[in-house]
């Protein structure tokens, strides 16, 4: 039976991320776009469990990793998910893994 990411140690998570990245690379090389997307999303989720949710603050705006020029304002956190909305978007609430959020550099 597989462990949940929340049950894994830091070392196990790092191994899992490395395996997922390798599988994703192979899937991309073989042109398996859907498989690549699934593996990439799993790696993002695993990375979220390596981060500290307390480092992400409600009401702050973060850049969305992998989507340059897109920003996300956090309303609240639930586990490793930040709930909020995209800045300049339709204000619909959505949840993103905290591993998809990058602190903005001064002047952004």
Secondary structure, DSSP 8 states (H G I E B T S, - for coil): ----GGGS-HHHHHHHHHHHHHHHHHHHHTT-HHHHHHHHHHHHHHHHTTS-GGGS-TT-EEEETTSTT-EEEEEEEETTEEEEEETTTT---EEEEGGGEEE--TT-
